[in-house]
Amino acid sequence: MSTGTRPVIAAIGTGMMGQLAHLANYARLRDEGACDLAGVTDLKPGLAAAVADRYRVPRIFESAEALLADPGIDGVACVQQWPNNYDLVKRTILAGKSVITEKPMVGRLDEAEELTALAEARGVLYAVGFMKRYDPGVALAKRLIDEARASGEFGELRAVDALCNGGDWLHGVEPALRATDPAPAPSAAPRYPDGCRTAAQRAAYGWLLNIFSHSVNLCHHLLGGEMEPRAARFHADRAFAATLRRDGALITVRGATTKAHEWREWTTLTFERGEIAIKTPTPMNRQRAAEVTVLREHGGRFCTTHHHAPPEWAFYLQARGFVGALAGGEPPRAQAAACLWDVRAMERLIEIAEVG
């Protein structure tokens, strides 16, 4: 860590998610005394300046290279389109700095393995923005699932159904700052798995990465192990369904494009003698945590219990977790080594999927 008493954070990328889901939370943590903010950079200098002014960030770096050369920076929030992740994360790690990106980590397993090994060799943190792991309701559900499996109270786990039909994911969040900078250089060309060859496959894979990587990661987190893909079907970018296996349980990841007044996402674990269901909230909802429902047999009857976790925002808790890890606390909950499972599963899913 830097010579100061608090971790020093900087940001590469000041677009919508970079501002509202990441930098705003590090600014809050700065104001709470947990970290310092060194500066920001963006391919749109005018946008970077406006964002720095809004969040009282002291420096605007002229480039990512200049930011990464600053020896006082400990961690970088690198929030970019996913094709840029491989190059920027590699440069960040080689500069000796810890990094957190948005999901997905990258598009290919070999890239993910290379970056994970590089971070381990350089002794820096590499975290991926699967913020659902920080949702207090998800954390509660994880404890209940682990207890149920350890005690055998519900019997064997038979199925997991992860459904995401989308809907309103912004939840009235304030608009991000915009700037009139000239169009910046285009993003890096996406690098797809070798088995992803056609235009239809690549479009399907992009949808899988951007939407259902969260579902895949959440299932891996709740189950505590890697899933084995068995089958997948894409109906263009309108509907998707995949089946996977883990320890004898059948896992379904599915969803469709839809419009709704709320975010519609559920993950249900069905046991031999009970059920644990999780309703995860709109990603940008700052006042709501996942709701957990447990169905169990009780005295010859069946009882449904609703659990309500503290309404804390997962994106904020994720930022706090990254800062805490930089300060020597608990490691990030979505470390790159665990997220390799997701990349491996998604790469296999697109290889075996019917696309049309």
Buried (B, 14 or more C-beta within 10 A) or exposed (E): EBEEEBBBBBBBBBBBBBBBBBBBBBBBBBEEEBBBBBBBBBBBBBBBBBBBEBBEBEBBBEEBEEBBEBEEBBBBBBBBBBBBBBBBBBBBBEBEBBBBBBBBBBBBBEBBBBBBEBBBEBEBBBBBBBBBBBBBBBBBBBEBBEEBBEEEEBEEBBEBBBBBBBBBBBBEBEEBBEBEBEEEEEEBEBEBBEBBEEEEBBBBBBBBBBBBBBBBBBBBBBBEEBBBBBEBBBBEBEBBBBBBEBEEBBBBBBBBBEEEEEBBBBBBBBBEBBBBBBBBBBBBBBEBBBBBBBBBEEEEEEEEEEBEBEEBBBBBBBBBBBBBBBBEEEBBBBBBBBBBBBBBBBBBBBBEBEBE
